[in-house]
Amino acid sequence: MESPTHYTRGSIEVWDFIRDQDLNYHLGNAIKYVCRAGFKDASSKTEDLKKAIHYLENELQHTPTISVPPRASYGVPYPVWDTECDEQPDYATGFDR
């Protein structure tokens, strides 16, 4: 089956990009509508962009807002960092040269 021309511009089809990036339903649809805006039908550009915004707003509504600051040491997030080692010397970098 041949894909519509408004999805086949460039070197990769939109659905291949969405799949390659492992995007969920809402983000995938936002990308789809941004990519086809003005190309499926020149008069539908505004509607396609509004649809993309709609999907992005829905994604934002369902995205947790919990922000975990990275640790100063190599940017390891707190949930991954073993707090029992906080007071231990850093043996990997503490050797005499």
Secondary structure, 3 states (H helix, E strand, C coil): CCCCHHHCCCCCCHHHHHHHCCCCHHHHHHHHHHHHCCCCCHHHHHHHHHHHHHHHHHHHHCCCCCCCCECCCCCCECCCCCHHHCCCCCCCCCCCC
